[in-house]
Amino acid sequence: MRSLTSEQTDAYLRRIGASGQTPLRELHRLHQVAVPFENLSIHLGQDVVLEPAALYDKIVGARRGGFCYELNGTFALLLAALGHRVELLSARVHGADDRYGPPFDHLALRVEEAGAGAVWLADVGFGDHSAYPLRLDERGEQPDPRGTFRIAGTPDGDLDVLRDGVPQYRLETRPRELPDFGPTCWWQCTSPASHFTRSLVCTRLTGSGGRVTLSGRRLVTTDADGSRREEELPDDEAVLLAAYRDRFGIDLDRTPRPPA
């Protein structure tokens, strides 16, 4: 499947509570409210398959979430079906050691909005990021409910994405194909050095502009004003399964387990 049928597009729009007339800006926000950023498959022993049909079946059919390759890979299918021109871009995530990760560390989207001529950076797969797409051709500050963002050029022709002055990732401008991300995705899913194999996370934007996150058994709710509540859930499968279902819309038959 390289493109969505009209029936698949309609099902995807229902999945995120949108319609074919919903503006790109709102599609971006609604996707993050409805579809969690999560790495549960790694801890459930499930393969992460970077093929359009498999991504669609997981995100829309199974009503799951995923991480960047899955979320932005699938969102690209929806945007293209709605008439937007979409390119996949490779990015290197900025780490705590002030270094950037390897190429294909992250997948983001360059989107030319249909009928508008504007060029956007769309990214529904970075966990806690901008609620709305960012203007890719704007070099000044871009206020967003999730912070103040800025895109800055580098001497090598790449683009740095910053949030509240802190680098988030370095974006290449050369278009890529989904299979290009396969080797790094495999490493992220299997390497003991990958933070995805070392920790368990499920997080989504809330409709009120806050965020809810379940990391292992720690449930954290953050309101739009920054107030935060944290709760340690009991190590009880029924309680954890209910949290995934009620907080994130994910219905599992068993709980994923983080490394000991």
N, C-alpha and C positions, 0 to 999 in steps of 0.2 A: 504494500500500500504506500504509494508516494503522495497521494492527495486524498482528502476526505470527500466522501459522497455527501450529498445534501442531507441525507438521514443521519450520517455520522456527525456532521457539523451541528445539526439541530440537537443531537444528544449531548454533544460537548457543551453547547451553550446552556442547555438545561442543567448540566452538571455544575456550572459556575453561576447559575442564576442570571443569565444574560440573554439577549436576543441578537438577531442579525443587525439591528440598528444601534446597538450599544457602542459608544465611541471607544476607540483604542485605549484612551486614558482610563476609562472605567473598567474595561475588560481586564486590564493589568491589575487593578485593585481587587476586583471580584475573584480573579483566579487565585490570588494569595489568601483570600478569605476562605474559599471553598476547598482548595487543594493544598494539603500540608506539605511542607518540606520535611522529608523523613528518610531515614536509612534503615528502615525495619527489615527490608528484604535481606540485607547482609546478615542480620542476626536471626533470621528465620530459615536460613539455608536456601533462599530463593535466588535464582539467577537474575541479574540485571541485563536485559537484552536491548541493545541500542538499534532496534529496527522499528520503523514507524508503526507497523501493525501491532507489535508487542507493546510499544509505549501507549498507544491508544487503548488497547485492551486493559492495561493496568490502570491508567489514570481515569478513563471514562467508564469502561466496562466494569472493572472491579472496584471503582471508586476509592482508589488508593492515592498516595502521594508519591514522592520520590525525591531524588536530589537533582543537581543542576542539569545533567545530561538528559534526564527523563522529563523534568518539568519544562525546561525551555525547549527541548526537542519536540515535545508534544504541543506546546503553545505555538510553536512555529507552524505546525500543521493547521491549527485553527486560524491563525492570522492569514496564512496564505489562502485558505478557503474563503475568507471574508474579503479577499481582494487586495490585501496589503502585500508589498514586496518585502520578503524576509531573507536575511542572510545570517548564517551561523558564524559567530566569532569566537576565537580562542582567547582565553585570558589566563593570567598567572596570578594566583591569590597572594596578597601581601600577608606575611606571617608575623608572629610576635617577635621573631628575631630580626625584623626589619629586612628580611629577604623575600623575594618573590618565588613562588613555586614553579614547577616545570611547565612547559607549554602544554596546552589542553587541560590544565588544572581545573578550568572552569569554562562553561559554555554560556554565552550571552547572545543576544539578538540585535541586529541592526534592522530597523523597520522603517520603510518608507510608507507613510500613511496614505491609504487610497484616497484620492480626490483632494488631498490637502497639501501635498508636496513637502511636508515636514519630515525630518529624519530623526528617529528616536532610538535610544538605547532601552530595550525592553529586557527585564530580568526578573522572572518570577521564581528563580531557582537558586537564590543565594542565601536563603534563610531570612534573616532580619535585614532587609534592604529597603529601597524606596517603595512607597505605596504606589506611586505613579511612574510611568516611563520618564526618562530624562532626555532632554534635547541633546542629540549627539553632536550637533554643530555649535553648541553654546559653550563658551569658556568662562562665563561668570558663574556666580552662585545660583543654585536652583533650589529654592525652598520646597520642602516636602513634609507631610505630616510625620515622617520617620527621621527627619534631620535636614541639614543643609548640605546639598551635594554639589560637587564641582567636577567637571571633566577638564583635564589639563593635558596638553601635548607633551611628548617627550622628545629628546634629540633624535631618537631612532625612528620617530614617526608613529610610535604607539600612543595610546591614550591612558592616562591614569584616572581612575575613578576614586574620588575622595568623599568621605562622609564626615561632616563636622571637622574638616581639616585632616582627618586620618585616612591614609591610603587603604583602599579596599582591594582593588586588583588592577593589573595592567592589561589593557585590552589591545589585541592586535586588530588591524583594520582589514586584513586579507580574508575574504570569504572562505569558509571551510565546509566540508561535508560531514554528515553525522558519523560515518565510519572512521573519520580521522580521530575521533575522541575515544574510540574503542580501547586501545592499549592503556591509556591513562585511567579510563573508567575501570578496567579490569584491575589495575594496580590499586585504585582507591578501594575496591571491593575485597581485595585479598591480602594486601600487604600488612604485616604487623606494624609497619611504620605509618600507615594511613590513619588519620584521626577518625575516619568512618568505621574502621574495624575496632578501634579502641573505645568507642563510646556509642551510645544509643540516643537518638534524638527524634522528636516529632514536634513540629512547631507550625503555627499558622497565624496570620493576621486576623484580628477579630473585626467584626462589622463596625464596631465603635472606634476603631483605630488603634487599639491596643494589641497585645500579643499573648498567646497562651502556648506554653512549651512543656512537654513531658520529656525529661531526660532521665532515663532509668526509671526510678520511682519518685523523682523530684518533680512536682508539678508547680510551675511558676506562671502566675498571671500578672501581666503588666498592663495598666490602663494607659489611655492616650496621654494623660498628664504626667506619666512616669511613675506613678505609685505602683508598688510591687507587693504581691503576696506570694509566699512560698509555703508549700505543704509537702511533707514526705508521706507518700502513700504506703499502706501496708504491703508486705510481700505476699500478696494474695492474688492468685490468677484471676478470679472473678472481678475483683476491684480494678485491676489493671486493664482487663479487657473492656470493662465498662467505661473507663477513662478514655481509652482509644476510641470507643464507639460514640460516647456522648460529647466529648470535647473536640474530636477530629473527624467524626463520621467514618472511621475505619473499623470494619467488622472483621475481627481475627478469630481463628479457631484455637489459637494458642498464643502465649505471650512471647515476644522476642526477648532474648536474654543478653545483656551486655557481658563483656568479658569479666571474669572474676578478678 
